[in-house]
Amino acid sequence: MIVDANGVPLQVTLTGGNRHDVTQLLPLVDTLPRIRGLVGRPRQKPRHLYADRGYDFDKYRRELRRRGITSHIARRGVAHGSGLGKKRWVVERGFAWLHHFKRLRTRYEIRDDLHLGLLKLACILICYRKLPTTAF
């Protein structure tokens, strides 16, 4: 799952439980929607990517750099205290918001399409709750 600075999910994917998370890093980054913001040419990709030790592979760091994304990934084998916790909690908060939906906390569905549909519906509800009330 990729979230924005507020913890709102931007992109999610569903894989088998035996797949490593890092295998989905580049496909998720490549399928991100345009990021709207300041006046000028809209950015296609985020400027920075924060990740935990599970994503610490030089291959993926190089690929992110090639895409123009600065990676802030904690190193394996180094003591805790990398300073990423200040940014990483946003992702953890996003997971906590998803776990408020009981059907996502424990997977009951056998079919992938049903579980992915519930996951996307939960992301839509989270985004809806984060919209300012003056927008309507």
N, CA, C and O of each residue as an XYZ file, in Angstrom:
544
protein
N       0.845     -1.170      0.000
C       0.000      0.000      0.000
C       0.890      1.232      0.000
O       1.867      1.302      0.746
N       0.550      2.199     -0.837
C       1.228      3.482     -0.865
C       0.237      4.519     -0.375
O      -0.893      4.586     -0.857
N       0.672      5.345      0.604
C      -0.202      6.366      1.175
C       0.417      7.736      0.953
O       1.620      7.861      0.727
N      -0.432      8.769      1.021
C       0.090     10.128      0.910
C       0.532     10.614      2.284
O       0.556      9.840      3.241
N       0.881     11.888      2.381
C       1.405     12.435      3.635
C       0.388     12.415      4.757
O       0.765     12.510      5.925
N      -0.898     12.293      4.433
C      -1.944     12.246      5.455
C      -2.336     10.831      5.834
O      -3.185     10.639      6.704
N      -1.738      9.840      5.200
C      -2.073      8.456      5.497
C      -3.200      7.903      4.652
O      -3.635      6.772      4.872
N      -3.682      8.672      3.692
C      -4.773      8.234      2.831
C      -4.197      7.320      1.742
O      -3.228      7.690      1.079
N      -4.779      6.143      1.553
C      -4.245      5.223      0.551
C      -4.320      5.793     -0.865
O      -5.368      6.273     -1.296
N      -3.196      5.734     -1.583
C      -3.158      6.153     -2.980
C      -3.235      4.955     -3.919
O      -3.834      5.030     -4.992
N      -2.625      3.857     -3.504
C      -2.574      2.680     -4.362
C      -2.447      1.444     -3.475
O      -1.671      1.437     -2.519
N      -3.211      0.401     -3.794
C      -3.133     -0.862     -3.069
C      -3.081     -2.002     -4.074
O      -3.512     -1.868     -5.219
N      -2.552     -3.107     -3.625
C      -2.531     -4.308     -4.435
C      -2.730     -5.505     -3.515
O      -2.530     -5.418     -2.303
N      -3.122     -6.606     -4.106
C      -3.386     -7.827     -3.351
C      -2.513     -8.938     -3.915
O      -2.539     -9.208     -5.116
N      -1.743     -9.580     -3.050
C      -0.885    -10.688     -3.472
C      -1.082    -11.847     -2.514
O      -1.776    -11.731     -1.504
N      -0.465    -12.952     -2.846
C      -0.494    -14.111     -1.969
C       0.317    -13.859     -0.714
O       1.203    -13.004     -0.692
N       0.011    -14.601      0.316
C       0.709    -14.428      1.581
C       2.167    -14.844      1.528
O       2.950    -14.451      2.393
N       2.545    -15.627      0.536
C       3.927    -16.099      0.457
C       4.800    -15.215     -0.431
O       5.940    -15.582     -0.715
N       4.301    -14.062     -0.879
C       5.073    -13.137     -1.707
C       5.720    -12.091     -0.833
O       5.102    -11.590      0.107
N       6.966    -11.755     -1.137
C       7.669    -10.712     -0.394
C       7.119     -9.349     -0.805
O       6.789     -9.140     -1.972
N       7.021     -8.434      0.134
C       6.451     -7.111     -0.135
C       7.227     -6.342     -1.190
O       6.638     -5.610     -1.986
N       8.539     -6.503     -1.201
C       9.365     -5.696     -2.103
C       9.093     -6.014     -3.571
O       9.394     -5.192     -4.437
N       8.534     -7.180     -3.871
C       8.243     -7.512     -5.267
C       7.144     -6.628     -5.834
O       7.016     -6.520     -7.054
N       6.354     -5.997     -4.987
C       5.259     -5.147     -5.439
C       5.600     -3.663     -5.386
O       4.760     -2.828     -5.720
N       6.813     -3.323     -4.974
C       7.186     -1.917     -4.829
C       7.145     -1.178     -6.163
O       6.451     -0.168     -6.280
N       7.860     -1.653     -7.152
C       7.931     -0.961     -8.436
C       6.610     -0.975     -9.198
O       6.248      0.050     -9.776
N       5.856     -2.104     -9.228
C       4.543     -2.033     -9.884
C       3.594     -1.031     -9.231
O       2.816     -0.380     -9.929
N       3.645     -0.896     -7.901
C       2.791      0.086     -7.237
C       3.209      1.506     -7.585
O       2.357      2.360     -7.832
N       4.504      1.764     -7.606
C       4.995      3.098     -7.935
C       4.650      3.446     -9.385
O       4.287      4.583     -9.687
N       4.768      2.464    -10.275
C       4.499      2.719    -11.696
C       3.035      2.970    -11.992
O       2.719      3.615    -12.992
N       2.131      2.482    -11.158
C       0.703      2.655    -11.418
C       0.071      3.771    -10.590
O      -1.153      3.885    -10.544
N       0.888      4.592     -9.938
C       0.349      5.704     -9.163
C      -0.351      6.705    -10.075
O       0.126      6.975    -11.177
N      -1.468      7.252     -9.631
C      -2.120      8.301    -10.424
C      -1.314      9.594    -10.356
O      -0.421      9.737     -9.521
N      -1.642     10.541    -11.254
C      -0.967     11.840    -11.224
C      -1.188     12.513     -9.880
O      -2.274     12.444     -9.306
N      -0.156     13.155     -9.394
C      -0.236     13.861     -8.122
C      -0.488     15.328     -8.418
O       0.340     15.999     -9.034
N      -1.629     15.819     -7.979
C      -1.961     17.224     -8.208
C      -1.435     18.047     -7.046
O      -1.378     17.587     -5.905
N      -1.057     19.264     -7.362
C      -0.524     20.096     -6.300
C      -0.298     21.514     -6.776
O      -1.226     22.190     -7.220
N       0.922     21.949     -6.680
C       1.274     23.318     -7.019
C       1.055     23.593     -8.503
O       0.936     22.673     -9.312
N       1.004     24.867     -8.835
C       0.828     25.287    -10.219
C       2.042     24.842    -11.031
O       3.174     24.896    -10.550
N       1.802     24.412    -12.241
C       2.888     23.980    -13.111
C       2.643     22.569    -13.597
O       1.539     22.036    -13.488
N       3.678     21.983    -14.129
C       3.585     20.630    -14.662
C       3.323     19.640    -13.524
O       4.093     19.588    -12.566
N       2.249     18.859    -13.618
C       1.964     17.921    -12.526
C       2.994     16.798    -12.474
O       3.439     16.294    -13.505
N       3.355     16.425    -11.276
C       4.312     15.339    -11.096
C       3.618     14.012    -11.332
O       2.463     13.817    -10.953
N       4.340     13.109    -11.961
C       3.834     11.763    -12.172
C       4.079     10.889    -10.946
O       3.258     10.034    -10.614
N       5.189     11.099    -10.289
C       5.606     10.253     -9.171
C       5.896     11.118     -7.947
O       6.133     12.319     -8.079
N       5.880     10.527     -6.778
C       6.237     11.298     -5.573
C       7.725     11.636     -5.572
O       8.519     10.991     -6.257
N       8.087     12.640     -4.806
C       9.502     13.025     -4.707
C      10.276     12.091     -3.771
O      11.447     11.800     -4.013
N       9.631     11.628     -2.718
C      10.285     10.808     -1.702
C       9.471      9.554     -1.448
O       8.248      9.554     -1.590
N      10.165      8.474     -1.067
C       9.520      7.226     -0.689
C      10.167      6.748      0.604
O      11.384      6.576      0.667
N       9.366      6.536      1.621
C       9.842      6.052      2.912
C       9.429      4.596      3.068
O       8.284      4.236      2.795
N      10.365      3.760      3.507
C      10.068      2.335      3.656
C      10.874      1.761      4.810
O      11.854      2.354      5.261
N      10.439      0.589      5.281
C      11.138     -0.051      6.387
C      12.215     -1.001      5.855
O      12.488     -1.036      4.655
N      12.817     -1.763      6.758
C      13.947     -2.627      6.410
C      13.622     -3.711      5.391
O      14.525     -4.210      4.719
N      12.376     -4.078      5.265
C      11.992     -5.116      4.324
C      12.239     -4.730      2.873
O      12.261     -5.598      2.000
N      12.423     -3.453      2.604
C      12.639     -2.962      1.249
C      14.096     -2.593      0.988
O      14.393     -1.950     -0.018
N      15.001     -2.984      1.867
C      16.415     -2.602      1.771
C      17.154     -3.506      0.782
O      17.827     -4.458      1.177
N      17.020     -3.194     -0.495
C      17.745     -3.878     -1.557
C      18.294     -2.809     -2.493
O      17.559     -1.915     -2.913
N      19.582     -2.896     -2.824
C      20.201     -1.894     -3.686
C      19.550     -1.836     -5.060
O      19.481     -0.769     -5.669
N      19.077     -2.962     -5.546
C      18.410     -3.002     -6.854
C      17.208     -2.062     -6.885
O      17.018     -1.325     -7.853
N      16.410     -2.085     -5.842
C      15.212     -1.253     -5.801
C      15.554      0.202     -5.524
O      14.858      1.101     -5.997
N      16.618      0.446     -4.763
C      17.070      1.822     -4.567
C      17.486      2.443     -5.900
O      17.152      3.592     -6.188
N      18.219      1.673     -6.711
C      18.649      2.169     -8.020
C      17.447      2.434     -8.937
O      17.401      3.446     -9.637
N      16.482      1.513     -8.923
C      15.305      1.689     -9.773
C      14.495      2.916     -9.361
O      13.984      3.638    -10.218
N      14.377      3.152     -8.070
C      13.656      4.342     -7.611
C      14.408      5.605     -8.004
O      13.797      6.585     -8.428
N      15.734      5.589     -7.866
C      16.538      6.740     -8.256
C      16.391      7.012     -9.752
O      16.322      8.167    -10.172
N      16.343      5.946    -10.558
C      16.172      6.095    -12.000
C      14.819      6.730    -12.334
O      14.690      7.423    -13.342
N      13.825      6.496    -11.497
C      12.495      7.083    -11.703
C      12.385      8.492    -11.115
O      11.322      9.109    -11.188
N      13.460      8.999    -10.538
C      13.453     10.341     -9.977
C      12.863     10.425     -8.588
O      12.397     11.489     -8.179
N      12.874      9.326     -7.854
C      12.312      9.272     -6.510
C      13.451      9.078     -5.511
O      14.255      8.156     -5.652
N      13.515      9.934     -4.518
C      14.505      9.792     -3.459
C      13.999      8.769     -2.453
O      12.925      8.940     -1.875
N      14.769      7.709     -2.244
C      14.322      6.660     -1.320
C      14.933      6.875      0.058
O      16.125      7.151      0.192
N      14.104      6.746      1.062
C      14.517      6.790      2.465
C      14.133      5.440      3.055
O      13.035      5.267      3.585
N      15.056      4.486      2.954
C      14.787      3.116      3.375
C      15.758      2.765      4.493
O      16.966      2.961      4.355
N      15.240      2.251      5.589
C      16.074      1.851      6.715
C      16.989      0.703      6.285
O      16.589     -0.163      5.507
N      18.196      0.707      6.791
C      19.178     -0.329      6.456
C      19.020     -1.530      7.385
O      18.752     -1.388      8.578
N      19.196     -2.726      6.798
C      19.192     -3.940      7.614
C      20.507     -4.052      8.349
O      21.545     -3.620      7.847
N      20.470     -4.625      9.525
C      21.683     -4.835     10.305
C      22.166     -3.610     11.052
O      23.209     -3.659     11.705
N      21.432     -2.511     10.969
C      21.787     -1.279     11.671
C      20.814     -1.117     12.831
O      19.636     -1.456     12.721
N      21.318     -0.599     13.934
C      20.467     -0.422     15.111
C      19.296      0.495     14.787
O      19.388      1.348     13.904
N      18.202      0.312     15.506
C      17.019      1.145     15.305
C      17.363      2.591     15.631
O      18.361      2.870     16.296
N      16.557      3.472     15.173
C      16.804      4.889     15.411
C      17.221      5.590     14.129
O      17.940      6.589     14.169
N      16.773      5.070     12.989
C      17.128      5.677     11.705
C      16.394      6.993     11.482
O      16.732      7.741     10.564
N      15.400      7.282     12.306
C      14.631      8.505     12.147
C      13.442      8.349     11.218
O      12.684      9.301     11.031
N      13.257      7.170     10.629
C      12.143      6.962      9.712
C      10.821      6.798     10.441
O       9.760      6.888      9.822
N      10.865      6.560     11.735
C       9.627      6.389     12.485
C       8.726      7.606     12.423
O       7.504      7.495     12.518
N       9.342      8.773     12.262
C       8.555     10.005     12.184
C       7.681     10.026     10.939
O       6.613     10.638     10.946
N       8.112      9.374      9.881
C       7.339      9.312      8.643
C       6.609      7.985      8.507
O       5.520      7.934      7.935
N       7.193      6.915      9.026
C       6.642      5.575      8.863
C       5.310      5.408      9.593
O       4.486      4.590      9.183
N       5.087      6.160     10.655
C       3.851      6.014     11.405
C       2.646      6.358     10.552
O       1.542      5.894     10.837
N       2.832      7.166      9.506
C       1.727      7.509      8.616
C       1.216      6.259      7.914
O       0.007      6.066      7.788
N       2.132      5.410      7.456
C       1.747      4.162      6.798
C       1.068      3.234      7.789
O       0.048      2.621      7.476
N       1.632      3.132      8.982
C       1.039      2.271     10.001
C      -0.359      2.755     10.376
O      -1.249      1.949     10.647
N      -0.547      4.066     10.388
C      -1.878      4.601     10.673
C      -2.854      4.215      9.562
O      -4.018      3.915      9.828
N      -2.375      4.225      8.318
C      -3.213      3.790      7.201
C      -3.638      2.342      7.346
O      -4.793      2.002      7.089
N      -2.700      1.479      7.760
C      -3.046      0.077      8.013
C      -4.055     -0.030      9.151
O      -4.973     -0.848      9.092
N      -3.892      0.788     10.182
C      -4.834      0.759     11.306
C      -6.229      1.166     10.848
O      -7.222      0.585     11.286
N      -6.309      2.172      9.961
C      -7.614      2.572      9.440
C      -8.247      1.435      8.659
O      -9.455      1.218      8.752
N      -7.443      0.704      7.887
C      -7.980     -0.437      7.136
C      -8.435     -1.551      8.070
O      -9.401     -2.255      7.776
N      -7.742     -1.712      9.194
C      -8.102     -2.782     10.131
C      -9.363     -2.462     10.928
O      -9.881     -3.323     11.639
N      -9.860     -1.231     10.816
C     -11.152     -0.928     11.434
C     -12.282     -1.659     10.713
O     -13.372     -1.828     11.259
N     -12.009     -2.087      9.485
C     -12.985     -2.874      8.734
C     -12.697     -4.350      9.019
O     -11.703     -4.903      8.550
N     -13.574     -4.967      9.789
C     -13.314     -6.315     10.302
C     -13.050     -7.326      9.197
O     -12.238     -8.234      9.378
N     -13.714     -7.189      8.066
C     -13.534     -8.153      6.973
C     -12.145     -8.066      6.365
O     -11.726     -8.988      5.665
N     -11.426     -6.991      6.612
C     -10.064     -6.865      6.099
C      -9.030     -7.288      7.134
O      -7.926     -7.706      6.783
N      -9.389     -7.180      8.402
C      -8.452     -7.562      9.460
C      -8.150     -9.050      9.389
O      -6.990     -9.457      9.449
N      -9.178     -9.849      9.265
C      -9.034    -11.297      9.065
C      -9.702    -11.628      7.750
O     -10.874    -11.310      7.545
N      -8.968    -12.263      6.863
C      -9.510    -12.533      5.536
C     -10.439    -13.743      5.596
O     -10.009    -14.862      5.878
N     -11.719    -13.497      5.324
C     -12.714    -14.550      5.310
C     -13.037    -15.004      3.887
O     -13.466    -16.139      3.681
N     -12.832    -14.124      2.905
C     -13.180    -14.434      1.525
C     -12.151    -15.372      0.910
O     -10.948    -15.207      1.117
N     -12.616    -16.332      0.172
C     -11.719    -17.241     -0.538
C     -11.327    -16.625     -1.875
O     -10.181    -16.745     -2.308
N     -12.273    -15.971     -2.520
C     -12.007    -15.387     -3.834
C     -11.262    -14.056     -3.706
O     -11.617    -13.200     -2.897
N     -10.223    -13.909     -4.526
C      -9.409    -12.698     -4.491
C     -10.190    -11.461     -4.905
O     -10.005    -10.389     -4.328
N     -11.063    -11.599     -5.904
C     -11.782    -10.434     -6.402
C     -12.714     -9.843     -5.342
O     -12.901     -8.627     -5.298
N     -13.299    -10.683     -4.494
C     -14.155    -10.175     -3.419
C     -13.339     -9.425     -2.371
O     -13.738     -8.355     -1.910
N     -12.194     -9.995     -1.999
C     -11.354     -9.340     -0.998
C     -10.792     -8.025     -1.531
O     -10.747     -7.032     -0.805
N     -10.360     -8.011     -2.802
C      -9.842     -6.783     -3.397
C     -10.941     -5.729     -3.492
O     -10.677     -4.545     -3.284
N     -12.158     -6.138     -3.801
C     -13.274     -5.198     -3.843
C     -13.542     -4.572     -2.484
O     -13.779     -3.368     -2.392
N     -13.507     -5.375     -1.430
C     -13.689     -4.835     -0.083
C     -12.535     -3.915      0.316
O     -12.742     -2.903      0.986
N     -11.329     -4.271     -0.099
C     -10.161     -3.436      0.191
C     -10.289     -2.075     -0.493
O     -10.017     -1.043      0.121
N     -10.697     -2.070     -1.747
C     -10.862     -0.804     -2.462
C     -12.022      0.001     -1.891
O     -11.938      1.226     -1.807
N     -13.099     -0.666     -1.499
C     -14.214      0.037     -0.875
C     -13.773      0.694      0.435
O     -14.165      1.826      0.722
N     -12.971      0.001      1.221
C     -12.461      0.577      2.469
C     -11.578      1.793      2.176
O     -11.648      2.792      2.891
N     -10.750      1.717      1.133
C      -9.909      2.862      0.763
C     -10.764      4.045      0.322
O     -10.439      5.190      0.635
N     -11.843      3.787     -0.393
C     -12.752      4.855     -0.811
C     -13.392      5.508      0.408
O     -13.487      6.734      0.475
N     -13.827      4.711      1.363
C     -14.440      5.268      2.577
C     -13.434      6.091      3.376
O     -13.791      7.131      3.931
N     -12.181      5.642      3.443
C     -11.155      6.401      4.155
C     -10.929      7.742      3.458
O     -10.846      8.780      4.115
N     -10.830      7.721      2.136
C     -10.643      8.967      1.387
C     -11.841      9.901      1.581
O     -11.670     11.107      1.754
N     -13.041      9.344      1.552
C     -14.250     10.150      1.739
C     -14.263     10.827      3.106
O     -14.654     11.988      3.227
N     -13.839     10.104      4.122
C     -13.812     10.663      5.477
C     -12.774     11.768      5.617
O     -12.909     12.643      6.473
N     -11.744     11.734      4.784
C     -10.692     12.741      4.872
C     -10.964     13.986      4.028
O     -10.245     14.980      4.130
N     -12.011     13.924      3.189
C     -12.354     15.105      2.392
C     -12.850     16.221      3.304
O     -13.530     15.958      4.295
N     -12.514     17.453      2.976
C     -13.052     18.546      3.789
C     -14.562     18.642      3.609
O     -15.076     18.391      2.519
N     -15.260     18.998      4.657
C     -16.714     19.058      4.617
C     -17.205     20.241      3.786
O     -18.366     20.262      3.377
N     -16.349     21.217      3.530
C     -16.756     22.378      2.727
C     -16.792     22.065      1.241
O     -17.235     22.894      0.446
N     -16.322     20.852      0.846
C     -16.293     20.497     -0.566
C     -17.698     20.201     -1.099
O     -17.902     20.169     -2.312
N     -18.660     19.987     -0.210
C     -20.014     19.628     -0.667
C     -20.986     20.715     -0.387
O     -22.168     20.582     -0.704
